[in-house]
Amino acid sequence: MNEPSRLLPDEPLPQRISRILAWIAGAIVLFGCSLLITIDVVTRYLFKRGMVESFEISGYALAACIGLGLAFTVTSKAHIRVDVLLAALPDRLRVVCDLLASIALALIAVALAWFAFDTLAQSWRLNAKSVSQLQTPMVIPQGVWVAGIVWFACMAVLIPIQAVMRLFARDRAGFDALIGSMRVSEEIAQSGVERPAQERAP
């Protein structure tokens, strides 16, 4: 993990943007929410009341992080897939199944983005605000959430298109890298766990 290439690998721009958005989401959870909760706990201990609405803000941050991180789950193939029988299928049928799974995810992502944007538009029309003391305009947290969802939909549509283009170019390895089922060795490599030295030896 010390090498810059491991942190920001050489990949197409959309995939790189998805990775950066996932980092932003992680930073919001690890630093933003933890700082607010710490301030709230300390002020409740010292002054018997909280100075910030940490619970409300943390809820907004969590929703925003989910939206911002979804696209990276597409590019890193982190979505849960039940592929017990996939390895036993013929090669061409396995390709069809991978494409169908990717297209199904794209359809779900587009539908989710549509309804999420409709929710944001409704909050904008009604000038909706939270019922807490903060009176937060709902378009602010919902806007970040919707931006992540829309980017997730864009990536979910783009990935199968890229996969089909690689298939036409007879780049089967590239196709598998985009939407193919992950092998056990790939999952181990993605987790950052290194194999023992005796297994790496030729």
C-alpha positions as CSV (number, residue, x, y, z in Angstrom):
1,M,0.0,0.0,0.0
2,N,3.0,2.3,0.1
3,E,3.3,2.5,-3.7
4,P,1.3,5.4,-5.3
5,S,0.2,3.0,-8.1
6,R,-1.6,0.9,-5.5
7,L,-3.5,4.0,-4.2
8,L,-4.4,5.4,-7.6
9,P,-3.9,2.7,-10.2
10,D,-3.7,3.4,-14.0
11,E,-7.4,3.2,-15.0
12,P,-9.9,5.0,-17.2
13,L,-11.1,8.4,-16.0
14,P,-14.6,7.3,-15.0
15,Q,-13.2,4.5,-12.8
16,R,-10.7,6.9,-11.3
17,I,-13.5,9.4,-10.5
18,S,-15.5,6.6,-8.8
19,R,-12.4,5.7,-6.7
20,I,-11.9,9.3,-5.6
21,L,-15.6,9.7,-4.7
22,A,-15.3,6.6,-2.6
23,W,-12.3,8.1,-0.8
24,I,-14.3,11.2,-0.1
25,A,-17.2,9.1,1.3
26,G,-14.8,7.3,3.6
27,A,-13.2,10.6,4.8
28,I,-16.7,11.9,5.6
29,V,-17.5,8.9,7.7
30,L,-14.1,8.5,9.4
31,F,-13.2,12.2,10.1
32,G,-16.4,14.3,9.7
33,C,-18.8,12.1,11.6
34,S,-16.3,11.0,14.3
35,L,-15.3,14.7,14.9
36,L,-18.9,15.8,15.3
37,I,-19.8,12.9,17.6
38,T,-16.7,13.5,19.7
39,I,-17.7,17.2,20.1
40,D,-21.2,16.2,21.0
41,V,-20.1,13.7,23.6
42,V,-17.6,16.1,25.2
43,T,-20.1,19.0,25.4
44,R,-22.8,16.8,26.8
45,Y,-20.3,15.7,29.5
46,L,-19.1,19.2,30.3
47,F,-22.2,21.3,29.8
48,K,-25.0,18.7,30.1
49,R,-26.2,19.5,26.6
50,G,-24.9,18.9,23.1
51,M,-23.6,21.8,21.0
52,V,-24.1,20.1,17.6
53,E,-26.8,17.9,16.2
54,S,-24.4,15.0,15.6
55,F,-27.0,12.4,15.2
56,E,-28.8,14.3,12.4
57,I,-25.7,15.3,10.6
58,S,-24.2,11.8,10.8
59,G,-27.4,10.5,9.2
60,Y,-27.1,12.9,6.3
61,A,-23.4,12.0,6.0
62,L,-24.1,8.3,6.0
63,A,-26.7,8.7,3.2
64,A,-24.3,10.8,1.2
65,C,-21.5,8.3,1.7
66,I,-23.7,5.5,0.4
67,G,-24.5,7.4,-2.7
68,L,-20.9,8.4,-3.3
69,G,-19.6,4.9,-2.8
70,L,-22.0,3.0,-5.0
71,A,-20.2,3.7,-8.2
72,F,-16.9,2.3,-6.9
73,T,-18.7,-0.9,-5.9
74,V,-19.5,-1.3,-9.6
75,T,-16.0,-0.6,-10.9
76,S,-14.5,-2.9,-8.2
77,K,-17.1,-5.6,-8.7
78,A,-17.9,-5.5,-5.0
79,H,-21.7,-6.1,-5.3
80,I,-22.8,-9.5,-4.0
81,R,-23.3,-12.0,-6.8
82,V,-24.6,-15.6,-6.4
83,D,-22.4,-17.4,-9.0
84,V,-22.2,-20.9,-7.5
85,L,-23.1,-22.5,-10.9
86,L,-21.4,-20.0,-13.1
87,A,-18.0,-21.7,-13.2
88,A,-19.7,-24.9,-14.4
89,L,-21.3,-23.2,-17.4
90,P,-19.8,-23.2,-21.0
91,D,-17.7,-20.2,-21.8
92,R,-20.2,-18.4,-24.1
93,L,-23.1,-19.0,-21.7
94,R,-21.0,-17.6,-18.9
95,V,-20.4,-14.4,-20.9
96,V,-24.1,-14.1,-21.5
97,C,-24.8,-14.5,-17.8
98,D,-22.2,-11.8,-16.9
99,L,-23.7,-9.4,-19.4
100,L,-27.3,-10.0,-18.2
101,A,-26.2,-9.4,-14.6
102,S,-24.5,-6.2,-15.5
103,I,-27.4,-5.0,-17.6
104,A,-29.8,-5.8,-14.7
105,L,-27.7,-3.8,-12.3
106,A,-27.7,-0.9,-14.8
107,L,-31.5,-0.9,-15.1
108,I,-31.9,-0.9,-11.3
109,A,-29.3,1.9,-11.0
110,V,-31.1,4.1,-13.6
111,A,-34.5,3.5,-11.8
112,L,-32.9,4.4,-8.5
113,A,-31.4,7.6,-9.9
114,W,-34.8,8.5,-11.4
115,F,-36.7,8.2,-8.1
116,A,-33.9,9.8,-6.2
117,F,-33.9,12.9,-8.5
118,D,-37.7,13.0,-8.1
119,T,-37.3,13.1,-4.3
120,L,-34.8,15.9,-4.6
121,A,-37.1,17.9,-7.0
122,Q,-40.0,17.5,-4.6
123,S,-37.9,18.8,-1.6
124,W,-36.8,21.8,-3.8
125,R,-40.4,22.6,-4.7
126,L,-41.7,22.3,-1.1
127,N,-38.6,24.1,0.3
128,A,-38.5,21.1,2.7
129,K,-36.5,21.5,5.9
130,S,-35.6,19.1,8.7
131,V,-37.8,19.1,11.8
132,S,-34.9,19.5,14.1
133,Q,-33.4,22.7,15.6
134,L,-31.0,22.9,12.7
135,Q,-33.8,23.4,10.1
136,T,-31.5,21.9,7.5
137,P,-32.7,22.5,3.9
138,M,-33.2,18.9,2.7
139,V,-31.9,19.7,-0.8
140,I,-28.4,20.0,0.7
141,P,-27.9,16.4,2.0
142,Q,-30.2,15.0,-0.7
143,G,-28.3,16.8,-3.4
144,V,-25.0,15.1,-2.4
145,W,-26.9,11.8,-2.1
146,V,-28.5,12.2,-5.6
147,A,-25.2,13.2,-7.2
148,G,-23.7,9.9,-6.0
149,I,-26.7,7.9,-7.1
150,V,-26.7,9.5,-10.6
151,W,-22.9,8.8,-11.0
152,F,-23.6,5.3,-9.8
153,A,-26.2,5.0,-12.6
154,C,-23.8,6.4,-15.2
155,M,-21.1,3.9,-14.2
156,A,-23.6,1.0,-14.1
157,V,-24.6,1.9,-17.7
158,L,-21.0,2.6,-18.9
159,I,-19.4,-0.6,-17.6
160,P,-21.4,-3.1,-19.7
161,I,-20.8,-0.9,-22.7
162,Q,-17.1,-1.0,-22.1
163,A,-17.3,-4.8,-21.6
164,V,-19.1,-5.3,-24.9
165,M,-16.5,-3.2,-26.7
166,R,-13.7,-5.3,-25.2
167,L,-15.6,-8.4,-26.2
168,F,-15.8,-7.2,-29.8
169,A,-12.1,-6.4,-29.6
170,R,-11.5,-10.1,-28.6
171,D,-10.2,-8.9,-25.2
172,R,-11.7,-11.6,-23.0
173,A,-9.4,-10.7,-20.1
174,G,-10.5,-7.1,-20.3
175,F,-14.2,-8.3,-20.4
176,D,-13.7,-10.4,-17.3
177,A,-11.9,-7.6,-15.5
178,L,-14.9,-5.4,-16.0
179,I,-17.9,-7.6,-15.3
180,G,-16.7,-11.2,-15.0
181,S,-17.1,-13.1,-11.8
182,M,-14.1,-12.6,-9.5
183,R,-11.9,-15.6,-8.8
184,V,-10.8,-16.4,-5.3
185,S,-7.3,-15.2,-6.1
186,E,-8.7,-11.9,-7.3
187,E,-10.7,-11.4,-4.2
188,I,-7.6,-12.1,-2.1
189,A,-5.6,-9.6,-4.1
190,Q,-8.4,-7.0,-3.9
191,S,-8.4,-7.3,-0.1
192,G,-4.7,-6.4,0.0
193,V,-3.7,-9.7,1.7
194,E,-0.5,-11.0,0.2
195,R,0.1,-14.7,-0.4
196,P,2.7,-16.5,1.5
197,A,6.2,-16.5,0.0
198,Q,6.1,-20.2,-0.8
199,E,2.9,-19.7,-2.9
200,R,4.4,-16.8,-4.8
201,A,7.5,-18.8,-5.8
202,P,7.4,-20.2,-9.3
